[in-house]
Amino acid sequence: MGTHDDTTMMQQALRLARRAAGRTSPNPLVGAVIVADGMVVGRGHHARAGTAHAEIVALRKAGGRARGATLYVNLEPCAHTGRTGPCTEALIAAGIRRVVAAMCDPDPKVNGRGLARLSEAGIEVEVGLLEGQARRVNEFYVKHRRTGMPFVTLKWAMSTDGKIGADRWSATALTGGEARRYAHSLRNTHDAVLVGVGTVLADDPQLTCRLSGGRNPLRIILDSRLRTPLTARVVEGVTETPTLIATTAAAAPAQVEAMQRAGVEVLVSDQAPQGVDMRTLMEELGRRGVLSVLIEGGGTVNASALAAGIVDKVIAVVAPRLIGGALAPTPVDGPGLAGSSGAVRLSEVRVQRLGEDVLIEGKVEA
């Protein structure tokens, strides 16, 4: 669909959209390119929520050259008024002749209305060019708008023999520098990072992004009995980076109050058989506008997430090391996931080198 030039311009729009990864939530990633007489006259991307949309940025740069031009955008222009005005009306007023959109916006407030409004105004509209790439760029946003739930990425590092540590009580360094930088890039682009209390007790992590200019995600701790120490770094650093602890009625009221006085948000819910109900937690996060959650837990948390059916993507980083030992922890503990329907299967599998380590990524099949 579309000409070679159309494809080239849409690829440019997608690259522009990716520039703001991790910065626009709860809005989508959007890039826009305006072309007149075969020349790019305006470019733009949505930098963060509350700022001008990509189409508006591109129109401002194009000025009067936008009249009679073609707009390439990776997501359907909005037709409603939110924190900013409707992009459709600005495009119509600027005299744009043709709009090429990669995909419709799954938000119920848009969902075809933007393209319909442009067509009604006499603008030539095409949709579907590089749609697969566009959906991958906005996979967090698409999942949230379709289901109300955040997109969940389950990530772990393990040895070549499938162990995530030598024992359950201390951290084991496995991966090299490039893999560690990649892990921090995931924190930079996800809205929240989640671990279990076991990880807090064993590692005392900060759960922040160490990249220059990076964004710290919301830190979420699963802790059904509220055993997180008040001296933990996720508690002491709460003034700079928020922490939410998901617990149950099994938590002592005095400990709940102490955590709240320390500035930590404590979410108390009914106890599920395995502790905090992860699906209920994800539903609550979705209502709050959290588009994406990165789970960096141990084997118990990982198993619970997979069993709850909340995981969308799995990322495993395999280090060229051997640990051994029948009791050494594995990435997915518990009774196992292979039942009558078979094990959890991954699709769209991607493999790449990260220095001396190997990354394996795949989508969880429904």
C-alpha positions in Angstrom: 0.0 0.0 0.0 1.3 3.4 -0.9 4.3 4.4 -3.1 8.0 4.1 -2.3 8.0 7.8 -1.3 5.0 7.3 0.9 6.8 4.4 2.7 9.9 6.5 3.2 8.0 9.3 4.7 6.0 7.1 7.0 9.3 5.5 8.2 10.5 8.9 9.1 7.3 9.6 11.0 7.8 6.4 13.0 11.4 7.4 13.8 10.2 10.7 15.0 7.5 9.1 17.2 10.1 6.8 18.9 12.1 9.9 20.0 9.7 10.4 22.9 9.6 6.8 24.1 8.7 6.8 27.8 7.7 10.5 27.8 4.2 10.8 26.5 2.2 8.4 28.8 -0.8 8.3 29.0 -0.7 9.6 25.4 0.6 7.7 22.4 3.9 8.1 20.6 3.3 10.2 17.4 5.5 11.6 14.7 4.4 13.7 11.7 6.0 14.7 8.4 4.5 17.3 6.0 5.6 17.0 2.3 5.0 19.6 -0.4 6.2 19.3 -4.0 8.4 16.3 -3.0 10.1 18.2 -0.2 9.7 17.9 3.6 8.5 21.2 4.8 7.6 20.3 8.4 8.4 17.6 11.0 7.3 17.1 14.5 6.7 14.6 17.3 4.6 14.6 20.5 7.3 15.3 23.2 5.3 14.6 26.3 1.7 14.7 27.7 0.2 18.2 27.7 2.4 19.6 25.0 1.5 20.2 21.3 0.7 17.1 19.3 3.0 16.0 16.5 0.7 17.3 13.7 0.6 20.8 15.3 4.4 20.9 15.7 4.8 19.9 12.0 2.2 22.5 10.9 4.0 25.3 12.8 7.2 24.5 11.1 5.6 24.2 7.7 3.7 27.5 7.9 2.0 28.5 4.7 3.7 25.7 2.8 1.3 23.2 4.4 -1.5 24.3 2.0 -1.9 21.6 -0.6 0.6 19.3 1.1 0.6 15.7 2.3 0.8 14.8 6.0 2.3 11.5 7.1 1.5 10.4 10.6 1.8 7.1 12.4 -1.5 7.4 14.2 -4.9 8.9 13.3 -5.2 12.6 14.1 -7.5 13.3 17.0 -10.9 15.0 16.5 -11.7 15.8 20.2 -10.6 18.4 22.6 -8.4 17.2 25.5 -5.5 19.0 27.1 -4.9 20.4 23.6 -7.3 21.2 20.7 -8.4 18.7 17.9 -5.7 18.2 15.3 -8.2 17.6 12.6 -9.4 21.2 12.7 -5.9 22.5 12.6 -5.1 20.3 9.5 -8.3 21.5 7.8 -7.6 25.1 8.5 -4.0 24.8 7.2 -5.2 23.5 3.9 -3.6 20.0 4.0 -4.7 18.1 0.9 -3.9 14.5 1.8 -3.4 12.6 5.0 -1.6 9.2 5.1 -2.0 7.5 8.6 -0.4 4.2 9.5 -3.3 3.1 11.8 -6.6 4.2 13.4 -6.5 5.3 17.0 -8.0 2.6 19.2 -9.0 5.2 21.8 -12.9 5.1 21.9 -12.8 8.9 21.8 -11.2 8.8 18.4 -11.4 5.3 16.7 -12.0 6.5 13.1 -13.7 9.8 13.9 -10.6 11.8 13.1 -10.2 10.3 9.7 -13.9 10.6 9.0 -13.8 14.3 9.9 -10.9 14.9 7.5 -12.8 13.1 4.7 -15.9 15.1 5.3 -13.7 18.3 4.8 -12.6 17.0 1.4 -9.1 15.8 2.5 -7.9 12.6 0.8 -7.3 10.0 3.5 -5.3 6.8 3.4 -4.8 4.4 6.3 -2.8 1.2 6.8 0.7 2.0 5.5 3.2 0.2 7.8 0.5 -0.5 10.2 2.3 -3.4 11.8 5.3 -1.2 12.6 3.0 1.5 13.9 1.3 -1.0 16.3 4.7 -2.1 17.7 5.7 1.5 18.3 2.5 2.1 20.3 2.0 -1.4 21.7 1.7 0.0 25.3 -1.0 2.5 24.2 -2.9 0.1 22.0 -3.1 -2.6 24.8 -4.3 0.0 27.4 -6.9 1.6 25.1 -8.3 -1.7 24.0 -8.5 -3.4 27.4 -8.0 -0.8 30.1 -4.9 -2.8 31.3 -1.3 -1.9 31.0 1.1 -3.7 28.7 3.2 -6.0 30.8 6.8 -6.9 30.0 8.4 -9.8 32.0 12.2 -9.5 32.0 14.9 -11.6 33.6 18.6 -12.4 33.3 19.8 -16.0 33.7 22.7 -18.2 33.2 23.1 -20.5 30.2 21.8 -23.4 32.4 18.6 -21.5 33.3 19.4 -20.1 36.8 18.8 -16.6 38.0 21.1 -16.9 41.0 23.2 -19.2 43.1 20.6 -19.1 45.9 17.4 -17.3 46.9 19.0 -15.0 49.5 21.6 -13.0 47.7 22.1 -11.3 44.3 24.2 -12.9 41.6 25.8 -10.7 39.0 25.3 -12.4 35.6 25.2 -10.0 32.7 27.7 -7.6 31.2 27.6 -3.8 30.8 25.7 -3.7 27.5 22.9 -5.9 28.9 22.7 -3.8 32.1 22.4 -0.6 30.0 19.6 -2.3 28.0 17.8 -3.1 31.3 17.9 0.5 32.3 16.6 1.5 28.9 13.5 -0.7 29.6 13.0 1.2 32.9 13.3 4.4 31.0 10.5 3.5 28.6 8.1 1.8 31.0 5.7 3.7 33.3 6.3 1.3 36.2 8.7 -1.4 37.4 7.5 -4.2 39.6 9.3 -6.6 41.9 8.4 -8.8 44.9 9.4 -8.3 48.5 11.8 -11.1 48.1 13.9 -9.1 45.7 13.8 -6.1 48.0 15.0 -8.2 51.0 17.7 -9.9 49.0 19.0 -7.1 46.8 17.8 -3.8 48.3 17.4 -2.3 44.8 16.8 1.3 43.9 14.7 0.4 40.8 15.7 3.6 39.1 17.0 4.4 35.6 20.7 5.0 35.6 20.8 6.3 32.0 21.8 10.0 31.5 18.6 11.9 31.0 16.6 8.8 31.8 13.2 8.7 33.5 12.5 6.8 36.7 9.4 4.6 36.6 6.9 4.2 39.4 8.3 1.5 41.7 5.8 -1.2 42.7 6.5 -3.8 45.4 4.3 -6.9 45.8 4.4 -7.5 49.6 1.3 -9.4 50.9 2.5 -9.2 54.6 4.2 -5.8 54.3 7.7 -7.0 55.2 9.5 -4.2 53.3 11.9 -2.5 55.7 11.5 1.3 56.3 15.2 1.5 55.6 14.9 -0.1 52.1 16.1 2.2 49.3 12.8 2.1 47.6 11.3 3.7 50.8 14.1 6.1 51.6 14.2 7.5 48.1 10.5 8.0 47.8 10.7 11.8 47.7 12.5 11.6 44.4 10.8 8.6 42.9 7.4 7.4 44.0 6.9 3.9 45.4 3.6 1.9 45.7 3.4 -1.2 47.8 0.6 -3.6 47.0 -0.3 -5.6 50.1 -3.2 -7.4 51.7 -5.3 -7.4 54.9 -2.5 -9.7 56.3 -0.3 -6.6 56.7 -0.1 -5.1 60.2 -2.0 -1.8 60.4 0.9 -0.2 62.3 3.3 -1.1 59.5 0.8 0.3 56.9 0.7 3.6 58.8 4.4 3.7 59.1 4.9 3.2 55.4 2.3 5.9 54.6 4.1 8.4 57.0 7.3 7.6 55.1 5.6 8.8 51.9 4.9 5.4 50.4 1.5 4.7 48.9 0.1 1.4 50.3 -2.6 -0.3 48.3 -4.4 -2.9 50.5 -6.5 -5.5 48.7 -8.1 -8.9 49.4 -5.6 -11.6 49.6 -5.5 -14.1 46.7 -4.3 -17.7 47.2 -0.7 -16.6 46.2 -0.8 -13.2 47.9 -1.6 -10.0 46.0 -4.0 -10.6 43.1 -1.9 -9.4 40.1 -4.8 -9.0 37.7 -6.7 -6.8 40.1 -3.6 -4.8 40.6 -3.1 -4.3 36.8 -6.7 -3.2 36.5 -6.1 -0.6 39.2 -2.9 0.6 37.5 -4.8 0.8 34.2 -7.5 3.0 35.7 -4.7 5.3 36.9 -3.4 5.7 33.3 -0.3 3.5 33.7 0.3 2.2 30.2 3.2 -0.2 30.8 4.7 -2.3 33.6 8.1 -3.9 33.6 8.3 -6.9 35.9 11.8 -7.6 37.2 10.8 -10.1 39.9 12.1 -13.5 41.0 10.7 -16.9 40.0 7.7 -16.6 42.3 6.5 -13.3 41.0 7.2 -14.3 37.4 5.2 -17.5 37.8 2.3 -15.6 39.4 2.2 -13.1 36.6 2.2 -15.7 33.9 -0.5 -17.8 35.7 -2.6 -14.6 36.0 -2.5 -14.2 32.2 -1.3 -10.5 32.5 2.0 -10.9 30.6 2.3 -9.6 27.0 6.0 -9.9 26.3 8.9 -11.9 27.8 12.5 -10.8 27.6 15.2 -13.2 28.7 18.9 -12.2 28.8 21.1 -15.2 28.7 24.6 -14.9 30.1 27.5 -17.3 29.2 27.8 -18.6 32.7 26.9 -21.9 34.4 25.7 -21.9 38.0 24.3 -25.4 38.6 22.6 -26.8 41.6 19.2 -28.4 41.9 18.0 -25.8 44.4 19.3 -22.7 42.5 16.3 -20.5 41.6 15.0 -20.5 38.1 13.1 -17.7 36.3 9.7 -19.3 36.7 9.1 -21.2 40.0 6.1 -23.0 41.4 4.3 -26.0 40.0 5.0 -25.1 36.4 2.9 -23.7 33.6 2.5 -26.7 31.3 -1.0 -28.1 31.8 -3.4 -29.8 29.6 -3.2 -27.0 27.1 0.6 -27.1 27.0 3.3 -24.6 28.0 3.1 -20.8 27.5 4.2 -20.2 23.9 6.0 -17.2 22.5 5.6 -15.7 19.0 7.3 -13.0 17.0 10.6 -14.2 18.6 13.6 -11.9 18.3 17.2 -12.8 19.2 20.1 -10.3 19.4 23.6 -10.0 21.0 24.1 -7.7 23.9 27.9 -7.8 24.2 28.7 -11.3 25.4 25.1 -11.9 26.4 22.1 -13.0 24.2 18.7 -11.4 24.4 15.6 -13.5 23.5 12.3 -11.7 23.2 8.8 -12.9 22.3 5.1 -12.0 22.6 3.0 -14.3 24.8 0.4 -16.0 22.6 -3.2 -15.5 23.7 
